[in-house]
Amino acid sequence: MRSDGGKRLAAGGNVGAYIEGVAANLSFSKLFQASADLVSVIREQETEKADGLFSEVQKAYKEVVQGISGLD
């Protein structure tokens, strides 16, 4: 049975994979790459790298949102 930390890590990988797929389908290249990198370290359970990569996902996500907001 997984520990609570293992469950959170698995959930993070699932969410990251969802973001990765959506970003790929919509050609958001930076967001796709950042989320793919994050999913990779989560799946490998390299938790020490996850925080920095999560920051990259956040940055890329904000860029996408700003770009879409500018379409008005």
Stockholm file with secondary structure:
# STOCKHOLM 1.0

chainA/1-72         MRSDGGKRLAAGGNVGAYIEGVAANLSFSKLFQASADLVSVIREQETEKADGLFSEVQKAYKEVVQGISGLD
#=GR chainA/1-72 SS CCCHHHHHHHHHHHHHHHHHHHHHHTTCHHHHHHHHHHHHHHHTTCHHHHHHHHHHHHHHHHHHHHHHHTTC
#=GC SS_cons        CCCHHHHHHHHHHHHHHHHHHHHHHTTCHHHHHHHHHHHHHHHTTCHHHHHHHHHHHHHHHHHHHHHHHTTC
//
